[in-house]
Amino acid sequence: SVAAAPVGVGGKRGVETMNANLYVGSDIGRVIALDPSDPAYLQKLVGTVTEVFYEIVASQPATRLGGVADRISERMPDLVAVQEASLIRNQSPGDLVVGGSTPATKVVYDYLTILVDALKARGAHYAVAASTEEVDVEMPMFNMQTGTMDDVRLTDRDAILVRTDLPPGQLRVSNPQGGHFTSM
């Protein structure tokens, strides 16, 4: 819940909000569209996941998120709703292709950390008030630098960022929670 504190005598302070979609950096739908019944599925999966991963790298997440931080710091909203706050991890060499189940844990990109750090560098102070995992999937890929079969893991998250630099009493956030909205 968010409460806006009064400003001045008899007045209420409004709450400024903003949405930001961080975009993973590639079309992951190509992976989802693959047909698991295709005899060449594993080969196509590895090839497509590899392409998607290197497209994400080429999209320069830190630079892109710096642009998002520029837009946020220009407006300085009280709350920012963030979609596609990807957490990308890898395991090298991977174990999925040989039937392993050890999850990839080495962080390659943490979009929330990158964004919060970029905001701080611009003098805008925000913290993650709530975060919800939407998808967490791990797949095999070919590492073009090492020549190994790696596992890459994408965790898609939504989050709410809240300003931390407002004067006391200006904004109070209590009991932040993540969740999913379902319509009836």
C-alpha positions as CSV (number, residue, x, y, z in Angstrom):
1,S,0.0,0.0,0.0
2,V,1.1,3.5,-0.7
3,A,0.1,6.6,1.3
4,A,0.7,10.1,0.1
5,A,1.4,12.5,3.0
6,P,-0.2,15.9,3.2
7,V,1.7,18.9,1.8
8,G,1.0,22.3,3.3
9,V,-2.1,23.1,5.2
10,G,-5.2,21.3,4.1
11,G,-3.6,19.9,0.9
12,K,-2.7,16.4,-0.2
13,R,0.3,15.4,-2.1
14,G,-0.3,13.4,-5.3
15,V,1.7,10.2,-6.1
16,E,3.6,10.3,-9.4
17,T,3.9,6.9,-11.1
18,M,5.6,5.7,-14.3
19,N,5.8,2.4,-16.2
20,A,9.0,1.0,-17.7
21,N,9.3,-2.1,-19.9
22,L,13.0,-3.1,-19.9
23,Y,12.7,-5.6,-22.8
24,V,14.9,-8.6,-22.6
25,G,16.7,-7.6,-25.8
26,S,15.6,-10.3,-28.3
27,D,12.5,-12.2,-29.5
28,I,12.3,-15.2,-27.1
29,G,9.1,-16.2,-28.9
30,R,11.3,-18.0,-31.5
31,V,12.3,-20.5,-28.8
32,I,8.8,-21.0,-27.7
33,A,7.7,-21.6,-31.3
34,L,10.0,-24.6,-31.8
35,D,8.2,-27.9,-32.2
36,P,9.4,-30.5,-29.6
37,S,8.1,-33.3,-31.8
38,D,10.5,-32.3,-34.6
39,P,13.4,-34.9,-34.8
40,A,15.9,-32.0,-35.0
41,Y,14.3,-30.2,-32.0
42,L,17.4,-30.4,-29.7
43,Q,19.7,-29.0,-32.5
44,K,17.2,-26.3,-33.3
45,L,16.7,-25.5,-29.6
46,V,20.4,-25.1,-29.0
47,G,20.9,-23.0,-32.2
48,T,17.9,-20.7,-31.4
49,V,18.8,-20.2,-27.8
50,T,22.3,-19.4,-28.8
51,E,21.1,-16.8,-31.3
52,V,18.7,-15.2,-28.8
53,F,21.4,-15.1,-26.1
54,Y,23.9,-13.3,-28.4
55,E,21.2,-10.9,-29.6
56,I,20.6,-10.0,-26.0
57,V,24.3,-9.4,-25.5
58,A,24.4,-7.3,-28.7
59,S,21.5,-5.2,-27.5
60,Q,23.8,-3.8,-24.8
61,P,21.5,-4.1,-21.8
62,A,23.5,-1.7,-19.6
63,T,23.3,1.0,-22.3
64,R,19.6,0.4,-23.0
65,L,18.8,0.5,-19.3
66,G,20.8,3.7,-18.9
67,G,18.4,5.3,-21.4
68,V,15.5,4.1,-19.2
69,A,17.2,5.5,-16.2
70,D,17.6,8.9,-18.0
71,R,13.8,9.0,-18.6
72,I,13.0,8.0,-15.0
73,S,15.5,10.5,-13.6
74,E,14.0,13.3,-15.8
75,R,10.5,12.8,-14.2
76,M,11.5,11.5,-10.8
77,P,8.2,9.7,-10.2
78,D,7.5,8.3,-6.7
79,L,6.9,4.8,-8.0
80,V,8.0,3.0,-11.1
81,A,6.3,-0.2,-12.3
82,V,8.9,-2.3,-14.1
83,Q,8.1,-5.1,-16.5
84,E,10.6,-7.6,-18.1
85,A,13.2,-7.0,-15.4
86,S,15.2,-9.9,-16.6
87,L,17.7,-11.9,-14.6
88,I,20.0,-13.8,-16.9
89,R,22.4,-16.5,-15.5
90,N,24.6,-19.1,-17.0
91,Q,26.4,-22.3,-16.1
92,S,29.5,-23.2,-18.1
93,P,29.8,-25.9,-19.0
94,G,26.1,-26.7,-18.7
95,D,24.6,-30.0,-17.8
96,L,21.1,-29.9,-19.4
97,V,22.1,-31.6,-22.6
98,V,23.4,-34.6,-20.6
99,G,20.3,-34.8,-18.4
100,G,21.7,-32.8,-15.5
101,S,19.6,-30.6,-13.2
102,T,22.0,-28.2,-11.6
103,P,20.5,-24.7,-12.0
104,A,22.6,-21.9,-13.7
105,T,23.5,-19.4,-11.0
106,K,26.3,-17.1,-12.4
107,V,24.7,-13.8,-13.1
108,V,25.3,-12.4,-16.6
109,Y,22.7,-9.5,-16.4
110,D,20.5,-8.5,-13.6
111,Y,18.3,-5.8,-15.1
112,L,16.9,-4.6,-11.8
113,T,20.4,-4.1,-10.3
114,I,21.6,-2.4,-13.5
115,L,18.6,0.0,-13.5
116,V,18.9,0.9,-9.8
117,D,22.6,1.5,-10.2
118,A,22.1,3.6,-13.3
119,L,19.5,5.7,-11.4
120,K,21.9,6.2,-8.5
121,A,24.6,7.3,-10.9
122,R,22.2,10.0,-12.1
123,G,21.3,11.1,-8.6
124,A,18.0,9.4,-8.5
125,H,17.5,7.2,-5.5
126,Y,15.2,4.2,-5.9
127,A,14.9,0.8,-4.2
128,V,13.0,-2.3,-5.2
129,A,9.9,-2.4,-3.0
130,A,8.4,-5.6,-4.5
131,S,9.4,-8.1,-7.2
132,T,7.4,-11.0,-8.7
133,E,8.9,-13.8,-10.8
134,E,6.8,-14.4,-14.0
135,V,8.9,-17.1,-15.7
136,D,12.1,-19.0,-14.8
137,V,13.4,-21.2,-17.6
138,E,16.8,-22.7,-18.3
139,M,17.9,-24.0,-21.7
140,P,21.1,-25.2,-23.4
141,M,23.2,-23.0,-25.7
142,F,26.5,-23.0,-27.5
143,N,29.1,-20.7,-26.0
144,M,30.9,-19.1,-28.9
145,Q,33.8,-17.9,-26.8
146,T,34.7,-21.2,-25.1
147,G,33.2,-23.7,-27.5
148,T,31.3,-25.4,-24.6
149,M,27.7,-26.3,-24.3
150,D,26.4,-24.0,-21.6
151,D,23.1,-23.6,-19.8
152,V,21.5,-20.1,-19.9
153,R,18.7,-19.3,-17.5
154,L,16.2,-16.5,-17.9
155,T,14.1,-15.3,-15.0
156,D,11.5,-12.7,-16.1
157,R,10.3,-10.4,-13.2
158,D,8.0,-7.5,-12.7
159,A,8.9,-5.1,-10.0
160,I,8.0,-1.8,-8.3
161,L,10.7,0.7,-7.6
162,V,10.1,3.4,-4.9
163,R,11.9,6.7,-4.3
164,T,14.1,6.6,-1.2
165,D,15.1,10.3,-1.2
166,L,11.9,12.0,-0.3
167,P,11.6,14.0,2.9
168,P,10.2,12.1,5.9
169,G,6.4,11.9,5.8
170,Q,6.2,12.6,2.0
171,L,5.7,9.0,1.0
172,R,5.3,5.8,3.1
173,V,5.3,2.4,1.5
174,S,4.2,-0.5,3.8
175,N,3.7,-4.2,3.3
176,P,4.8,-4.3,-0.4
177,Q,3.9,-7.6,-2.0
178,G,4.3,-9.2,-5.3
179,G,1.5,-11.0,-7.0
180,H,-0.5,-11.7,-10.1
181,F,-3.7,-10.1,-11.2
182,T,-6.3,-12.5,-12.6
183,S,-9.6,-11.2,-14.0
184,M,-12.9,-12.9,-13.3
